Amino acid sequence: MSRVKTGTVRRRAHKRILARTKGFRMTKNRLVKVAIEADLHAGQYAYHGRKLRKRDFRSLWITRLSTALKNIDEKLNYSSFIKSLKNKNVILDRKVLADIAVNDYSAFKKIVEFVQK
């Protein structure tokens, strides 16, 4: 059987890796071996970052709610507000509540008044 060289196949794979690592620093965007490793690490960082984003947004919503509650009444705090929401069976999550607090402050005030009764 004759010998087959993997020139075009390997070149295509290398080009794909180098295209993905375009913009990386130093040899990570030029040398294929280094670029493969850099690409693997970048994938791990991206995966972890997607998990962190969920945490970051939740903490942002909580901060916004806490600030809005302090603007309404100095004695109000986040934890008691969430507890009273659950007691009144109000099914609004933190994301929606934070959006209402930022964009429609009067509606948020009405929600707080309803929950405090």
Buried (B, 14 or more C-beta within 10 A) or exposed (E): EEEEEEEEEEEEEEEEBBEBBEEBEEEBBEBBEBBBEBBEEBEEEEEEEEEEEEEEEBEEBBEBBBEBBEEBEEEBEBEEBBEBBEEEEEEEEBEEBBBBBBEEEEEBBEBBEEBEE
